């Protein structure tokens, strides 16, 4: 049976790419080797798709931004290798702010997620069903976003974070933590996730001690940063936490309160 497809002849499609029925692929598209594009998916101008990716039915990838400031400027959506985009996701390309939206290698974007313009999602992240990201959001590597989570524009979420399902993320979430409740708050160190990713007990304990000063002792952020700098030896985890907090323009999530 013939497949009804709308594939522009100028689209650059790699080797061993499988394309289902009723797929749309526009002219300014690059698709790497060994990808699978399932039926009824749309891959629109500006999309750059790496190797061994899967785009599931109904997904719309590379659509223009939902931003009234967008004025038709050329921009891209760059997707790395081994990325899975499940059913009915919508992913927009960039605006003149960055000219790019980026999803890096080995990410899983589950069904009905929306990723707006100029977002950066780093390696090995999982966005569960119906996660919604506004524009200019940055998510660090190996972070997991629970289903139905909505994230405010310009928010940054650190490395190895676990955000509980149904959360509203209005402020930056520092690395290595769990975030939950409403309003969103620090809910401990993501120790299970860190162990799974090879962090030692000493590393996890060190991270926990740092966050105890920041969130449990009753310090304000400035006091906590001074104490952390003074009382802890230099480690990659300490450097990452301090750098993240010092660059948190929106402020960080609150501590857990009873």
C-alpha positions in Angstrom: 0.0 0.0 0.0 1.3 3.4 -0.9 2.3 5.8 1.9 0.9 9.3 1.7 3.9 11.6 2.7 4.7 15.3 2.2 8.5 15.2 2.1 10.2 18.2 0.5 12.9 17.0 -2.1 15.5 19.4 -0.6 15.2 18.0 2.9 18.5 16.3 4.0 17.6 12.8 5.1 20.3 10.4 6.3 20.7 6.7 5.7 18.3 4.0 6.9 15.7 6.5 8.0 12.2 5.0 8.4 9.3 7.3 7.6 5.7 6.4 8.3 2.5 7.4 6.5 1.1 11.0 6.5 4.4 12.5 7.7 5.3 16.1 6.8 9.0 17.0 6.4 9.7 20.6 5.2 12.5 21.9 3.1 15.0 23.2 5.7 15.2 20.0 7.7 18.2 17.7 8.4 17.6 14.2 9.7 20.5 12.0 10.8 21.0 8.3 10.1 18.9 5.5 11.6 16.0 7.7 12.7 12.4 6.6 12.9 9.6 9.1 12.0 6.3 7.6 12.9 3.0 8.3 11.1 1.4 11.7 11.3 4.5 13.4 12.7 5.5 16.9 11.3 9.1 18.0 11.1 9.2 21.6 10.1 11.7 24.1 8.8 14.7 24.8 11.0 14.8 21.3 12.6 18.2 19.6 12.9 17.7 16.0 14.1 20.6 13.8 15.2 21.1 10.1 14.7 19.0 7.2 16.1 16.1 9.5 17.1 12.4 8.6 17.2 9.5 11.0 16.6 6.2 9.4 17.5 2.7 10.0 15.9 1.3 13.5 16.1 4.4 15.2 17.3 5.1 18.7 15.8 8.8 19.5 15.8 10.3 22.8 14.8 7.2 25.0 14.7 7.6 28.7 14.9 7.6 30.2 18.4 4.4 31.2 20.2 6.0 34.6 20.9 4.5 37.8 19.6 8.0 39.3 19.3 8.9 36.6 16.8 9.2 38.3 13.4 10.0 35.5 11.0 13.7 35.5 11.7 15.6 32.3 10.7 16.2 30.1 13.7 16.7 26.4 14.5 15.6 23.5 16.7 18.7 21.3 17.3 18.0 17.8 18.6 20.9 15.5 19.5 21.4 11.7 19.1 19.2 9.0 20.6 16.4 11.4 21.5 12.8 10.1 21.8 9.9 12.4 21.3 6.6 10.8 22.1 3.1 11.4 20.9 1.7 14.9 20.4 4.7 16.8 21.7 5.1 20.4 20.4 8.6 21.8 20.2 9.3 25.3 18.9 12.5 26.7 17.4 14.3 29.8 18.7 13.7 33.5 18.4 16.2 36.3 17.9 17.1 36.0 21.6 19.2 32.9 20.9 18.1 31.8 17.5 18.0 28.2 18.8 16.1 25.7 20.9 18.2 22.7 21.9 17.6 19.2 23.1 20.8 17.3 23.7 21.6 13.6 23.5 19.7 10.7 25.1 16.7 12.7 26.3 13.2 11.2 26.6 10.3 13.7 26.0 7.1 11.9 26.9 3.6 12.4 25.3 2.0 15.9 25.2 5.0 17.9 26.4 5.5 21.4 25.1 8.9 22.9 24.8 8.9 26.6 23.9 11.4 28.8 22.1 15.0 29.2 23.2 15.0 26.4 25.8 18.0 24.3 26.4 17.6 20.7 27.7 20.9 19.0 28.4 21.9 15.4 28.1 19.9 12.4 29.6 16.9 14.3 30.8 13.4 12.9 31.1 10.3 15.1 30.7 7.3 13.1 31.8 3.9 13.4 30.3 2.5 16.9 29.7 5.4 18.8 31.1 5.2 22.4 29.8 8.2 24.6 29.4 7.8 28.4 28.7 10.5 30.2 26.8 14.2 30.5 27.7 14.3 27.7 30.2 17.5 25.7 30.8 17.5 22.2 32.3 20.7 20.6 33.5 21.8 17.0 32.6 20.2 13.9 34.0 17.2 15.8 35.5 13.8 14.3 35.7 10.6 16.4 35.5 7.4 14.8 36.9 4.3 14.8 34.8 2.0 17.8 34.5 4.8 20.1 35.7 4.7 23.7 34.3 7.9 25.9 34.3 7.9 29.7 34.2 9.9 31.5 31.5 13.7 32.1 32.2 13.8 29.5 35.0 16.9 27.4 35.3 16.9 23.8 36.7 20.2 22.3 37.8 21.9 19.0 37.2 20.6 15.7 38.6 17.3 17.3 39.9 14.0 15.5 40.5 10.9 17.7 40.2 7.8 16.1 41.6 4.7 15.7 39.3 2.2 18.5 39.1 4.7 21.2 40.2 4.6 24.9 39.3 8.2 26.0 39.0 8.5 29.7 39.4 12.1 30.0 40.7 15.4 28.3 39.9 16.0 24.8 41.3 19.6 24.2 42.4 21.6 21.0 41.4 21.2 17.6 43.0 17.9 18.3 44.9 14.4 17.0 45.0 11.7 19.7 44.6 8.0 19.2 45.5 5.0 20.6 47.3 3.1 23.9 46.6 4.6 26.4 46.6 7.6 24.5 45.2 10.2 23.8 47.9 13.4 22.0 48.6 12.5 18.4 49.6 15.9 16.9 50.2 18.8 15.7 48.2 18.1 13.5 45.2 20.2 10.7 46.8 18.6 7.8 45.0 19.2 9.4 41.6 22.8 10.3 42.5 23.6 6.8 43.7 22.2 5.4 40.4 24.5 7.7 38.5 27.6 6.7 40.4 28.0 9.3 43.2 29.7 8.0 46.3 28.3 8.1 49.8 30.9 10.8 50.7 29.9 12.9 47.7 26.2 12.6 48.6 26.8 13.4 52.3 28.8 16.5 51.3 26.0 17.7 49.1 23.5 17.1 51.9 25.6 19.1 54.4 25.8 22.0 52.0 22.1 22.1 51.5 21.6 21.7 55.3 23.3 25.1 55.7 21.4 26.6 52.8 17.9 25.3 53.7 17.7 23.9 57.2 19.8 26.2 59.4 17.7 29.3 58.9 20.4 31.3 57.1 19.5 33.7 54.3 21.1 33.0 51.0 24.0 35.4 51.4 24.9 34.0 54.9 24.6 30.4 53.7 26.9 31.1 50.7 29.6 32.6 53.0 29.4 29.7 55.4 29.6 27.1 52.6 32.6 28.8 51.0 34.4 28.9 54.4 33.5 25.4 55.8 33.8 23.1 52.8 36.7 22.0 50.7 36.7 22.5 47.0 34.8 19.8 45.2 33.1 19.8 41.8 29.7 19.6 43.6 30.4 22.6 45.8 31.6 24.6 42.8 28.5 23.7 40.8 26.1 24.6 43.6 27.7 27.9 44.4 27.9 28.9 40.7 24.3 28.0 40.1 23.0 30.0 43.1 25.2 33.0 42.4 23.7 33.2 38.9 20.1 32.6 39.9 18.6 35.8 38.6 15.1 34.7 39.5 16.1 33.5 43.0 16.0 29.9 44.1 13.2 27.8 45.5 12.4 28.1 49.2 13.2 25.7 51.9 10.7 23.2 53.2 8.5 24.6 55.9 6.0 22.7 58.1 
